[in-house]
Amino acid sequence: MKIFEKLTKIRSDKPAFFRDYALACNLMGEKQKAIDALWHIVTGTWEAAYSEIQMIALNDMNAIIAASKNDKLDLSKIDPNLIMNFDSDIRIVLTWNTDDCDIDLWTTDPNDEKCYYNHKLTEIGGHNSRDFTRGYGPEEFCIKNAIKGSYKIEANYYGTQTQKIVQPVVVQAEVYTNFGKPNQKKEILTLRLESVKGSYLVGTIQF
């Protein structure tokens, strides 16, 4: 957790690091610190490249608040109009470890309809967040009322603005079922990408 906190100070211009720190705090039971870090993302001033990341942070924050009803949390700094749990049957959040990469989250539902940056809303209600073409993501897919079947998760590695990649590009998919509900479950899928161009299967989930 201390490493993530240090990153928020070294690279305070990167909202993704505050989210990483918040998730680590929540995992360690430091819910107040997690909420404060996520609220910082919501209220912070970020480059245009990170616009709409506030919505992803709000989803994270509200799910933590909903799961912490018996905890004494200080929510006085938070606009009460924004405290609303956006629970979903399925939520997928894709992040990656290399700056200035354009990686897209593709999610294909049981009807074989793909949700991605150019088709953000599916017939059964799947929704994709804004396309992040710089930074470390995240990109998010949510569906409130999922149909039964298989959901395919892919990472489309479109390109990079960095001339030379000095480390392997690794993507991570946080897969939530029953997100924001008492029976929420979370699974982490990781994959190393071998080349700059192409789509890669990160994993498949059954709902």
Disulfide bonds with the S-S distance in Angstrom:
none
